[in-house]
Amino acid sequence: MQKNKAIAAFIIILTIIMTFAVPIRVSAQEQPKTIRVGYYENEVFQEGAKDGIVKSGYAYEYYLKLSEYTGWEYEYVYGSFGDVYDMLLAGEVDVVAGLAYKEERKELIGYPDLPMGSETYNFVKHETDTDITADPQTFNGKKIGVLDSAMVDTLREYLDSHAIKAEVMAFSDYEELFSEFDSKNVDILAAEGDGAYGRDHAEVLFPFGDSNYYLCVSRYRSDILSELDTAQNMLAADEPDYLNYLNHKYFPVSVSSRAFSAAEKEWIDTHSEIRIGYLENCLPYSDTGKSGSVTGLIKDLIPEIFNDLGLNKINVTYTGYKNYDDMIAAVQTDMIDAAFPVGGGLYYSEENGIYQSSPVISTTTELVYNNGYDNDTVSSFAVNRNNTIQYYYIITNYPDAKIISCDSI
């Protein structure tokens, strides 16, 4: 009965969260401004550059977040990157996102005080092109595709500093740039690491520069620039990790995260199987079912990851462990290639001689105690001796507490 009540309460709370709306942070008496946004198509960063098409992306979400502070309403004006930049110079649109700072631009457009993000510029090649390697001298005589933007100057500076004679092909439109690379009409793609989707048969070589990028304003709209500065400062104060949130949300699918490195390609070429160890009695994450086979989240997670990466040829085998320490020891002795779930923080991973991946899933740790809470409540803890993750959590957060090990949950 108590469990049913808890579930019902959770559903009610969830419903409230899903239907709760935050009012725009401007006076109701103010007439909202309509801001003309120069909107160009750019994978991951800004998508849906047509009327009636659902919009999404890092920049699009950033516009909407700012409008909570400014009350702005948006009118989207579509075109290529080059088109909307020209419109910004002519005052035909009010803002354009994703522009790097250039000294010669500061008299032509308005830069806010704060960037909307930062970017690394990467070289990307076709994985089948063995003539091109991480040695920049192999770029000689090759065609390098790049967006006609501030990145061109950074690219040329890099090539000149390394005495590389390559043909730089600048494109005014992201779609054409990516299409020419995918069609192998250019040998190397010079691209923002987070500005393109991961591509099959592509390999990131190395970065050649980096830059902050800005939501820039028409020089004819100084009123907008001051409002933008205020909104960005308020956002930074209210949610200092907001840009990190956007990075984590949108850029795990980008070329810098998804194109295989040379070391990863070598592993793929020399392995036909990956051995996954999992902790038993740890549902919903992992367990051994009645049939003796793996069950839980891990059963769905691993095939989905490999399918998404286009690695269906890799055979996955599973080994269950009743004890967490036995599973970690199996990683150390090369009995398995990876283990799940693993936790406890980086210190204990170093102590155990293992590396942690990026988080696969996060969960809240609940401490359940008897009677009322006081300073002595957390003086002792009961933990499952077979799940050392619990032990690591306690000694990290309550180093003076007594730990009582139990045989099962």
C-alpha positions as CSV (number, residue, x, y, z in Angstrom):
1,M,0.0,0.0,0.0
2,Q,2.8,2.4,0.9
3,K,4.5,1.6,-2.4
4,N,1.3,2.4,-4.3
5,K,0.9,5.7,-2.5
6,A,4.5,6.6,-3.3
7,I,4.0,5.8,-7.0
8,A,0.8,7.8,-7.1
9,A,2.5,10.8,-5.5
10,F,5.4,10.6,-7.9
11,I,3.0,10.6,-10.9
12,I,1.2,13.7,-9.5
13,I,4.5,15.4,-8.9
14,L,5.7,14.5,-12.4
15,T,2.5,15.8,-13.9
16,I,2.9,19.1,-12.1
17,I,6.5,19.4,-13.4
18,M,5.4,18.6,-17.0
19,T,2.6,21.2,-17.0
20,F,4.3,24.0,-15.0
21,A,5.2,27.0,-17.1
22,V,7.5,29.8,-16.2
23,P,6.3,33.3,-17.1
24,I,8.5,35.4,-19.4
25,R,10.7,37.7,-17.3
26,V,9.5,41.0,-18.7
27,S,6.8,43.4,-17.6
28,A,3.3,42.5,-18.9
29,Q,2.9,46.1,-19.9
30,E,5.8,46.0,-22.3
31,Q,5.2,45.3,-25.9
32,P,7.4,42.4,-27.0
33,K,9.9,43.1,-29.7
34,T,10.0,41.0,-32.8
35,I,13.6,40.1,-33.6
36,R,14.6,39.0,-37.1
37,V,16.9,36.0,-36.8
38,G,19.1,35.2,-39.8
39,Y,18.6,31.4,-39.7
40,Y,20.9,29.1,-41.7
41,E,21.0,25.3,-41.7
42,N,23.9,23.8,-39.8
43,E,23.9,20.3,-38.5
44,V,23.5,19.9,-34.7
45,F,23.9,23.7,-34.2
46,Q,20.8,25.0,-35.9
47,E,18.3,22.9,-37.9
48,G,15.0,23.4,-39.6
49,A,15.8,26.4,-41.9
50,K,12.5,26.3,-43.8
51,D,9.0,27.4,-43.1
52,G,6.9,24.7,-41.4
53,I,9.9,22.6,-40.5
54,V,10.5,21.8,-36.8
55,K,13.5,23.7,-35.5
56,S,16.1,22.4,-33.1
57,G,19.7,22.7,-32.2
58,Y,22.1,24.4,-29.8
59,A,21.5,27.9,-31.2
60,Y,17.7,27.5,-31.5
61,E,17.4,26.5,-27.9
62,Y,19.7,29.4,-26.9
63,Y,17.4,31.9,-28.6
64,L,14.4,30.6,-26.7
65,K,16.3,30.7,-23.4
66,L,17.2,34.3,-23.9
67,S,13.6,35.2,-24.7
68,E,12.7,34.2,-21.1
69,Y,14.7,37.3,-20.1
70,T,14.1,39.7,-23.0
71,G,10.5,38.8,-23.9
72,W,11.6,38.8,-27.6
73,E,9.5,37.2,-30.2
74,Y,11.3,35.8,-33.3
75,E,10.8,36.1,-37.0
76,Y,13.1,33.6,-38.8
77,V,14.7,34.8,-42.1
78,Y,16.2,31.8,-44.0
79,G,19.3,31.6,-46.2
80,S,22.8,30.2,-46.4
81,F,25.4,31.3,-43.9
82,G,26.8,33.8,-46.4
83,D,23.3,35.1,-47.2
84,V,22.3,35.8,-43.6
85,Y,25.7,37.3,-42.8
86,D,25.2,39.8,-45.7
87,M,21.7,40.5,-44.4
88,L,23.1,41.2,-41.0
89,L,25.6,43.7,-42.5
90,A,22.7,45.4,-44.4
91,G,20.4,45.5,-41.4
92,E,17.9,43.1,-43.1
93,V,18.1,40.8,-40.1
94,D,18.8,41.7,-36.4
95,V,20.8,38.8,-35.1
96,V,22.9,35.9,-36.5
97,A,24.3,33.2,-34.3
98,G,27.7,31.4,-34.4
99,L,30.0,34.2,-35.5
100,A,33.6,34.2,-34.3
101,Y,35.3,37.4,-33.3
102,K,37.3,39.2,-35.9
103,E,38.9,42.6,-35.4
104,E,37.8,43.9,-38.8
105,R,34.2,43.0,-38.1
106,K,33.8,45.0,-34.9
107,E,32.9,48.2,-36.8
108,L,30.4,46.3,-39.0
109,I,28.4,44.2,-36.4
110,G,27.7,44.3,-32.7
111,Y,29.4,41.7,-30.5
112,P,27.9,41.1,-27.0
113,D,30.1,40.9,-23.9
114,L,29.7,37.1,-23.5
115,P,30.1,34.4,-26.1
116,M,27.3,31.8,-26.7
117,G,29.8,29.0,-26.8
118,S,33.3,27.9,-27.8
119,E,34.5,25.8,-30.7
120,T,37.5,23.7,-31.8
121,Y,38.3,23.5,-35.4
122,N,39.2,20.0,-36.6
123,F,40.6,18.3,-39.7
124,V,38.5,15.3,-40.8
125,K,39.4,12.8,-43.5
126,H,37.8,9.8,-45.2
127,E,38.9,6.7,-43.3
128,T,39.7,4.9,-46.6
129,D,42.2,7.6,-47.7
130,T,45.5,6.1,-46.4
131,D,47.5,8.9,-48.0
132,I,46.4,11.4,-45.4
133,T,47.6,10.9,-41.8
134,A,48.0,12.9,-38.7
135,D,51.2,14.2,-40.3
136,P,50.2,17.6,-41.7
137,Q,52.7,17.2,-44.5
138,T,50.4,14.6,-46.0
139,F,48.0,17.5,-46.7
140,N,50.2,18.8,-49.6
141,G,48.4,18.7,-52.9
142,K,45.0,17.9,-51.2
143,K,41.7,19.7,-51.4
144,I,40.5,21.1,-48.1
145,G,36.8,22.1,-47.8
146,V,35.9,24.9,-45.3
147,L,33.0,27.2,-44.6
148,D,33.7,30.8,-45.9
149,S,33.9,32.2,-42.4
150,A,36.5,33.3,-39.8
151,M,37.7,29.7,-40.0
152,V,39.3,30.3,-43.4
153,D,41.8,32.7,-41.9
154,T,42.7,30.2,-39.1
155,L,43.1,27.5,-41.7
156,R,45.3,29.5,-43.9
157,E,47.5,30.6,-41.0
158,Y,47.9,27.0,-40.0
159,L,48.8,25.9,-43.5
160,D,51.3,28.7,-44.0
161,S,52.9,28.1,-40.6
162,H,53.5,24.4,-41.6
163,A,54.5,25.3,-45.2
164,I,51.6,23.2,-46.6
165,K,50.5,23.7,-50.2
166,A,46.9,22.6,-50.4
167,E,43.9,23.8,-52.3
168,V,41.5,25.6,-49.9
169,M,37.9,25.3,-51.2
170,A,35.6,27.8,-49.3
171,F,31.8,27.2,-49.4
172,S,29.2,29.7,-48.5
173,D,26.8,27.1,-47.3
174,Y,27.1,24.3,-44.7
175,E,25.0,21.8,-46.6
176,E,27.1,22.2,-49.8
177,L,30.3,21.8,-47.7
178,F,29.2,18.6,-46.0
179,S,27.8,17.3,-49.3
180,E,31.1,17.8,-51.1
181,F,33.0,16.0,-48.3
182,D,30.5,13.1,-48.2
183,S,30.8,12.8,-52.0
184,K,34.6,12.8,-51.7
185,N,35.0,15.9,-53.9
186,V,37.2,17.3,-51.2
187,D,39.8,15.3,-49.4
188,I,39.8,16.9,-46.0
189,L,37.0,18.7,-44.1
190,A,38.0,21.6,-42.0
191,A,35.0,21.9,-39.6
192,E,33.9,22.8,-36.2
193,G,34.2,19.8,-34.0
194,D,30.7,20.2,-32.7
195,G,29.1,21.7,-35.9
196,A,28.5,18.5,-37.8
197,Y,27.0,15.0,-37.2
198,G,29.2,12.0,-36.8
199,R,29.8,10.5,-40.2
200,D,30.3,6.9,-41.2
201,H,33.8,6.3,-42.7
202,A,35.2,9.6,-41.4
203,E,38.2,10.0,-39.1
204,V,39.1,13.1,-37.0
205,L,42.8,13.8,-37.4
206,F,43.6,16.7,-35.0
207,P,42.5,20.2,-34.1
208,F,44.1,23.2,-35.9
209,G,42.5,26.1,-34.0
210,D,39.7,27.2,-31.7
211,S,37.5,30.2,-31.1
212,N,34.6,31.6,-29.1
213,Y,31.5,32.3,-31.1
214,Y,28.8,34.9,-30.5
215,L,25.2,35.8,-31.1
216,C,25.9,39.0,-33.1
217,V,23.6,42.0,-33.6
218,S,23.1,44.4,-36.5
219,R,24.9,47.7,-36.0
220,Y,21.6,49.4,-36.6
221,R,20.1,47.8,-33.4
222,S,22.1,49.1,-30.5
223,D,19.0,48.7,-28.4
224,I,19.0,45.0,-28.9
225,L,22.7,44.7,-28.1
226,S,22.2,46.2,-24.6
227,E,19.2,43.9,-23.9
228,L,21.3,40.9,-25.1
229,D,24.1,41.8,-22.8
230,T,21.7,42.1,-19.8
231,A,20.0,38.8,-20.7
232,Q,23.3,36.9,-21.0
233,N,24.6,38.3,-17.7
234,M,21.3,37.3,-16.0
235,L,21.4,33.8,-17.5
236,A,25.0,33.4,-16.5
237,A,24.1,34.3,-12.9
238,D,20.9,32.2,-12.8
239,E,22.3,29.1,-14.6
240,P,26.1,29.3,-14.7
241,D,26.3,25.8,-16.3
242,Y,23.7,26.4,-19.0
243,L,26.2,26.4,-21.9
244,N,27.6,23.1,-20.6
245,Y,24.1,21.8,-20.5
246,L,23.7,22.7,-24.2
247,N,27.0,21.1,-25.0
248,H,26.1,17.8,-23.4
249,K,22.7,17.8,-25.0
250,Y,23.6,18.5,-28.6
251,F,27.3,17.7,-29.2
252,P,27.6,14.0,-28.2
253,V,26.4,13.2,-31.8
254,S,28.9,15.6,-33.4
255,V,31.8,14.7,-35.6
256,S,34.3,15.2,-32.9
257,S,32.5,12.7,-30.7
258,R,31.5,10.2,-33.3
259,A,34.2,9.9,-35.9
260,F,36.7,7.1,-35.0
261,S,40.2,7.9,-34.1
262,A,43.1,5.9,-35.6
263,A,43.5,3.9,-32.4
264,E,39.8,3.1,-32.4
265,K,39.8,2.0,-36.0
266,E,42.8,-0.3,-35.3
267,W,40.9,-1.9,-32.4
268,I,37.8,-2.4,-34.6
269,D,39.9,-3.9,-37.4
270,T,41.6,-6.4,-35.1
271,H,38.6,-7.5,-32.9
272,S,35.5,-9.4,-33.8
273,E,34.2,-9.7,-30.2
274,I,33.8,-7.5,-27.1
275,R,33.4,-9.1,-23.7
276,I,31.1,-7.3,-21.3
277,G,31.1,-8.1,-17.6
278,Y,28.0,-7.1,-15.6
279,L,27.0,-7.1,-11.9
280,E,24.3,-9.5,-11.0
281,N,21.4,-8.7,-8.6
282,C,21.6,-5.1,-9.7
283,L,18.3,-4.4,-11.4
284,P,17.2,-2.4,-13.3
285,Y,20.8,-2.1,-14.5
286,S,21.9,-5.7,-14.8
287,D,21.2,-9.3,-13.6
288,T,21.1,-12.9,-14.8
289,G,17.6,-14.0,-15.7
290,K,16.0,-17.4,-15.0
291,S,17.2,-18.7,-18.4
292,G,20.8,-18.0,-17.3
293,S,21.2,-15.1,-19.8
294,V,21.8,-11.4,-19.2
295,T,18.9,-9.1,-18.4
296,G,18.3,-5.5,-17.4
297,L,19.3,-2.2,-18.9
298,I,22.7,-3.6,-20.1
299,K,21.0,-6.1,-22.4
300,D,19.5,-3.2,-24.4
301,L,22.2,-0.7,-23.9
302,I,25.2,-2.4,-25.5
303,P,23.5,-3.5,-28.8
304,E,22.0,-0.1,-29.2
305,I,25.4,1.6,-28.8
306,F,27.1,-0.7,-31.3
307,N,24.2,-0.4,-33.8
308,D,24.3,3.4,-33.5
309,L,28.0,3.3,-34.2
310,G,27.6,1.0,-37.2
311,L,29.6,-1.8,-35.6
312,N,27.1,-4.6,-36.0
313,K,29.9,-7.0,-37.0
314,I,31.2,-6.9,-33.4
315,N,29.9,-9.9,-31.5
316,V,29.0,-9.1,-27.8
317,T,29.4,-11.7,-25.1
318,Y,28.3,-11.3,-21.5
319,T,29.7,-12.6,-18.2
320,G,27.8,-12.1,-14.9
321,Y,29.5,-11.5,-11.5
322,K,28.0,-11.8,-8.1
323,N,30.6,-9.6,-6.6
324,Y,31.7,-6.1,-7.8
325,D,35.3,-6.6,-6.9
326,D,35.5,-9.8,-8.8
327,M,34.1,-8.0,-11.9
328,I,36.7,-5.2,-11.6
329,A,39.5,-7.8,-11.2
330,A,38.3,-9.4,-14.4
331,V,38.9,-6.1,-16.2
332,Q,42.4,-5.8,-14.7
333,T,43.3,-9.4,-15.8
334,D,41.9,-8.9,-19.3
335,M,39.2,-11.5,-18.8
336,I,36.6,-9.0,-20.0
337,D,36.9,-5.8,-22.0
338,A,34.4,-3.6,-20.1
339,A,32.3,-3.8,-17.0
340,F,28.9,-2.3,-16.0
341,P,27.8,-0.7,-13.8
342,V,30.9,1.0,-12.4
343,G,31.0,3.8,-10.0
344,G,32.7,5.2,-6.9
345,G,34.5,8.2,-8.4
346,L,37.8,8.6,-10.3
347,Y,40.0,8.1,-7.2
348,Y,38.8,4.5,-6.7
349,S,39.0,3.8,-10.4
350,E,42.7,4.8,-10.3
351,E,43.1,2.6,-7.2
352,N,41.6,-0.3,-9.1
353,G,43.6,0.3,-12.2
354,I,40.6,0.9,-14.5
355,Y,39.3,3.8,-16.7
356,Q,35.8,5.1,-16.5
357,S,33.9,5.9,-19.7
358,S,31.6,8.9,-20.0
359,P,28.5,8.4,-17.8
360,V,26.0,6.0,-19.3
361,I,23.2,6.7,-16.8
362,S,22.8,8.8,-13.7
363,T,20.8,7.9,-10.6
364,T,20.1,9.5,-7.3
365,T,21.5,7.9,-4.2
366,E,18.9,7.8,-1.4
367,L,19.9,7.4,2.2
368,V,17.1,5.7,4.2
369,Y,17.2,6.1,8.0
370,N,15.1,5.2,11.0
371,N,13.2,7.7,13.1
372,G,14.1,11.3,12.9
373,Y,17.2,12.7,11.4
374,D,20.0,14.1,13.6
375,N,23.8,14.4,13.5
376,D,24.2,10.9,14.8
377,T,22.0,9.3,12.1
378,V,24.8,9.0,9.6
379,S,27.3,7.4,12.0
380,S,26.7,3.9,10.6
381,F,25.6,2.4,7.3
382,A,24.6,-1.0,6.1
383,V,25.8,-1.8,2.6
384,N,25.7,-4.8,0.3
385,R,29.1,-6.4,0.4
386,N,28.7,-7.6,-3.2
387,N,28.2,-4.1,-4.5
388,T,31.3,-2.0,-3.6
389,I,29.8,1.0,-5.4
390,Q,27.8,1.5,-2.2
391,Y,30.9,1.2,0.0
392,Y,32.8,3.8,-2.1
393,Y,29.9,6.2,-1.9
394,I,29.8,6.0,1.9
395,I,33.6,6.4,2.6
396,T,33.8,9.3,0.1
397,N,30.9,11.2,1.6
398,Y,30.9,10.0,5.2
399,P,34.6,9.0,5.9
400,D,34.0,8.7,9.7
401,A,31.0,6.5,9.5
402,K,30.9,2.8,10.5
403,I,30.2,0.5,7.7
404,I,28.3,-2.8,8.2
405,S,28.6,-5.2,5.3
406,C,25.6,-7.5,4.5
407,D,25.5,-10.5,2.3
408,S,22.6,-9.2,0.2
409,I,20.3,-6.2,-0.3
